[in-house]
């Protein structure tokens, strides 16, 4: 069994995030932009990338998805059971 280094993990996570972003935008652009917090310009770039630029961006070493849970109240509200 091989070891997975951080760069591989970041690339894999980025590819998953880019794929999800693309699906969200292609399903419903307005809702996708809202969920992603994306501007129309960024949404346009994400909607139709070929695999080569997607791999380049994913392999940048920077996390593309950012956790927006920056307030305890937000985390607590999301963690509450749905009634």
CORPE-V259112 format. One record per helix or strand of 3 or more residues. SS is the DSSP state (hx for helix, st for strand). FROM is the first residue (numbers start at 1). TO is the last residue. Records with the same first field share a line. If there is no record, write none. Layout:
SS->FROM-TO + FROM-TO
//
This chain:
hx->6-27 + 29-36 + 40-47 + 51-58 + 72-79
//
